[in-house]
Amino acid sequence: MKISYPLTYQVAELPVYNINTLRALLSIRVVERSLKSLPAGALLVKMEAAPCNPSDIAFMQGGYNVIKTLPAVPGFEGCGIVVDTGKDVDASKWIGKQVSCFAQGDSDGTWAEYMLASPEQLLPAHDQFTPEQAAVFFVNPFTAYGLIQAARNHNSKTILVNAAGSRVSEYLLALSKMYGIDVVAIVRRKQTAEMLSGKGFKAVIFSSEPTFEEEITAALQTYQPTTFFDAVAGEQTGIIAKNLPENSQIIVYGGLSGKDISGINALQLIFKKLTIMGFDLNVWFARNNPQTLKEASELLTKLILSQEVLNPVGIQVSLNELVKGLRHYLGAMSEGKMLIRF
């Protein structure tokens, strides 16, 4: 496929950040972009598919740590075929290859027919990967890998996860089994708990039940998790913090409740030696060397190909149906990803 320049293509464009999620979604428009030429050191990827993650929603609200110059093209990950390379890039290594993409910094994201990327933003996809698998190979798998390494470094024998019906939690469970770590789960709905039945969690606790605090306290006393992976935040974090064993760590990697963390007493931090920290995937990638990333990629690929983890797609939409797809995804995240197909 020979690319002619200038190249005109369609992108999803966010004109303004808005803390109101619905207004942010409704502001997205499909517009045309034009690429006059391919810069040196860049690759041109013809996108096949790109998902929406909670981090994409946070980005559109202006609450994520990646701030792009507006108007901006959202989308932190996806997959496609490399169709052209700029000067100083080995074309023989890349042209025609399916790749998983990770958009960083102030560059355009993956919600576009074409994406400009550096080699560091791409991973060659396994030849057995479908576009659906390759499109979601960055954010959730590597988040789970980075988190589980933090638990291992803390010598945790048991971990606690909330939002346990999420894809990150699915990867966490699979990785925990590999490393001999037990997992206690928190879910909001009984339907999710039924879906998780028989998966291998030591216990599943309902956060929406009036008896939640009593039940989570009993579970923490029984299983003694020393790492809590928190994707929800809000008052739930405080309830759990006061019942964790000494020398525990809370690693916050999401804020699905939309609320500030609350209910943590300063004395708990001092006398229980409790640590609270955040996990930022961009920082994790920057801190790890290519060999570590290669090893992580190979391990995660094996999990996917063995079907230890699944990547269900809740809805697939075209670029012009994006707002419809996003509204569906927000109401049914546990059903699977929203995937844009190009």
Residue pairs with C-beta under 8 A, 6 or more apart in sequence:
1 46
1 83
3 38
3 44
3 83
3 84
5 35
5 36
5 37
5 38
6 34
6 35
6 36
6 37
7 34
7 35
7 44
7 114
8 32
8 33
8 34
8 35
9 32
9 33
9 35
9 112
9 113
9 114
10 30
10 31
10 32
10 33
10 112
10 113
10 319
11 30
11 31
11 32
11 33
11 73
11 108
11 111
11 112
11 113
11 319
12 28
12 29
12 30
12 73
12 74
12 75
12 111
12 112
12 319
12 322
12 340
13 28
13 29
13 30
13 31
13 71
13 72
13 73
14 24
14 27
14 28
14 60
14 70
14 71
14 72
14 73
14 74
15 27
15 29
15 70
15 71
16 27
16 70
16 71
17 24
17 60
17 61
17 62
17 70
18 24
18 27
18 60
18 61
18 62
19 61
19 62
19 63
20 61
21 57
21 60
21 61
21 330
22 327
24 57
24 60
24 61
25 60
25 323
25 326
25 327
25 330
26 323
28 60
28 74
28 322
28 323
28 326
30 319
30 320
30 322
31 71
33 108
33 112
35 44
35 114
35 116
38 44
38 84
38 85
38 86
38 116
39 86
39 116
40 86
40 87
40 88
41 86
41 87
41 88
41 89
41 118
42 85
42 86
42 89
42 116
42 117
42 118
43 82
43 84
43 85
43 86
43 89
43 94
43 116
43 117
43 118
43 119
43 122
44 82
44 83
44 84
44 85
44 114
44 115
44 116
45 80
45 81
45 82
45 83
45 99
45 101
45 114
45 115
45 116
45 117
45 122
46 80
46 81
46 82
46 83
46 113
46 114
46 342
47 78
47 79
47 80
47 101
47 110
47 112
47 113
47 114
47 115
47 342
48 78
48 79
48 80
48 81
48 98
48 131
48 134
48 135
48 341
48 342
49 78
49 79
49 80
49 131
49 132
49 134
49 135
49 339
49 340
49 341
49 342
50 75
50 77
50 78
50 79
50 109
50 110
50 111
50 135
50 339
50 340
50 342
51 77
51 78
51 135
51 136
51 337
51 338
51 339
51 340
52 75
52 325
52 326
52 329
52 337
52 338
52 340
53 76
53 77
53 139
53 140
53 337
54 231
54 254
54 256
54 333
55 64
55 76
55 139
55 281
56 74
56 75
56 76
57 330
58 64
58 255
59 66
59 68
59 74
59 76
60 74
63 255
65 280
65 282
66 76
66 104
66 105
66 282
67 106
68 105
68 106
68 107
68 109
69 106
72 108
72 109
73 108
73 109
73 110
73 111
73 112
74 109
74 111
75 103
75 109
75 110
75 111
75 112
75 340
76 102
76 103
76 109
76 110
76 138
76 139
77 100
77 101
77 102
77 103
77 110
77 135
77 136
77 137
77 138
77 139
78 100
78 101
78 103
78 110
78 111
78 115
78 135
78 340
79 98
79 99
79 100
79 101
79 125
79 129
79 131
79 134
79 135
79 137
80 98
80 99
80 101
80 115
80 342
81 96
81 97
81 98
81 99
82 94
82 95
82 96
82 97
82 99
82 122
83 95
83 96
84 95
85 91
85 94
85 95
89 119
94 119
94 122
97 124
97 125
98 124
98 125
98 127
98 129
98 131
98 134
99 122
99 123
99 124
99 125
99 134
100 122
100 123
100 125
100 134
100 135
100 137
100 138
101 110
101 115
101 117
101 121
101 122
101 138
102 121
102 122
102 123
102 138
102 139
102 285
103 109
103 110
103 115
103 117
103 121
104 121
104 282
107 116
107 117
108 115
108 116
109 115
111 319
111 322
111 340
113 319
113 342
123 137
123 138
123 297
125 133
125 134
125 137
126 134
126 301
126 304
126 305
128 305
129 137
129 301
129 304
131 341
132 311
132 313
132 339
133 304
133 311
135 339
136 167
136 311
136 337
137 300
137 304
139 281
140 166
140 167
140 168
140 171
141 171
141 300
141 303
141 304
141 309
142 281
142 284
142 285
142 296
142 300
143 168
143 171
143 253
143 279
143 281
144 168
144 169
144 171
144 172
144 175
145 171
145 175
145 296
145 299
145 300
146 279
146 281
146 284
147 168
147 172
147 229
147 251
147 253
147 279
148 159
148 172
148 175
148 176
148 179
148 181
150 227
150 249
150 251
150 279
151 159
151 176
151 181
151 227
151 229
152 179
152 181
154 226
154 227
154 249
155 226
156 181
156 225
156 226
156 227
156 249
157 181
157 182
157 224
157 226
158 181
158 182
158 183
158 184
158 202
158 223
158 224
158 225
158 226
159 172
159 176
159 181
159 182
159 183
159 184
159 225
159 226
159 227
159 228
159 229
160 183
160 184
160 185
160 186
160 220
160 225
160 227
160 228
160 229
160 240
160 244
161 169
161 172
161 173
161 183
161 184
161 185
161 186
161 228
161 229
161 231
162 185
162 186
162 187
162 207
162 228
162 229
162 230
162 231
162 232
162 236
163 169
163 186
163 187
163 188
163 231
163 232
163 254
163 256
164 185
164 186
164 187
164 192
164 196
164 201
164 204
165 187
165 189
165 192
165 195
165 196
165 334
166 231
166 333
166 334
167 309
167 311
167 337
168 231
168 253
169 185
169 229
169 231
170 309
170 310
171 300
171 303
171 309
172 183
172 229
173 183
173 199
173 200
173 201
174 303
174 308
174 309
175 303
176 182
176 183
177 200
177 308
182 202
182 223
182 225
183 200
183 201
183 202
184 201
184 202
184 203
184 205
184 219
184 220
184 223
184 225
185 196
185 201
185 203
185 204
185 205
186 204
186 205
186 206
186 207
186 216
186 236
187 193
187 196
187 204
187 205
187 206
187 207
188 206
188 207
188 208
189 206
189 208
189 334
190 206
191 334
192 334
193 204
193 206
195 334
196 204
197 204
202 223
203 219
203 222
203 223
205 212
205 215
205 216
205 219
206 212
206 215
207 216
207 232
207 236
209 215
212 239
213 239
216 239
216 240
216 243
217 243
220 240
220 243
220 244
220 245
221 243
224 245
225 244
225 245
225 248
226 244
226 245
226 247
226 248
226 249
227 248
227 249
227 251
228 240
228 241
228 244
228 248
228 249
228 250
228 251
229 251
229 253
230 236
230 237
230 240
230 250
230 251
230 252
230 253
230 254
231 252
231 253
231 254
231 255
231 256
232 254
232 255
232 256
232 257
233 252
233 254
233 255
233 256
233 257
233 259
233 260
233 261
234 255
234 257
234 258
234 259
234 260
234 261
234 262
235 259
235 262
235 263
236 257
237 250
237 252
237 261
237 262
237 263
237 264
238 261
238 262
238 263
238 264
239 263
240 250
241 250
241 263
241 264
241 268
241 274
241 276
242 263
242 264
242 265
242 268
244 250
244 272
244 274
245 272
246 272
246 273
246 274
247 272
247 273
247 274
248 272
248 274
248 275
249 274
249 275
249 276
249 277
250 274
250 275
250 276
250 277
251 277
251 278
251 279
252 261
252 276
252 277
252 278
252 279
253 278
253 279
261 276
264 274
264 276
268 274
269 276
285 293
288 296
303 309
304 311
311 336
311 337
312 335
312 336
312 337
313 336
313 337
313 338
313 339
314 328
314 329
314 332
314 333
314 335
314 336
314 337
314 338
315 325
315 328
315 329
315 336
315 338
315 339
316 325
316 338
316 339
316 340
316 341
317 324
317 325
317 338
317 339
317 340
317 341
318 340
318 341
318 342
319 340
319 342
322 340
325 338
325 340
326 338
328 338
329 337
329 338
